[in-house]
Amino acid sequence: MLVNFGVPVKDFYGRFMTGLRERSLYETFGFVFKFDHGWRNVAITLFYSEKTDSVWVLISQTSVTQPPKPGF
């Protein structure tokens, strides 16, 4: 199970699908993209637009941290 910030990613997927079904979605949460060259801490916002009948996914980088050294 993929977990990020202590919350299973499937929970966010569930919120996304519920918001899409109900055509009402505005969720923001933190996430870490773990690259070998550094971790990217981001804020992800999921937003449903009635005007365009579409979902927008906005990703904003909040910081960059070095990955832990092997063995930690």
Buried (B, 14 or more C-beta within 10 A) or exposed (E): EEEBEEEEEEEBEEBBEEBBEEEEBEBEBEBBEEEEEEBBBBEBBBBBEEEEEEBEEEEEEEEEEEEEEEEE
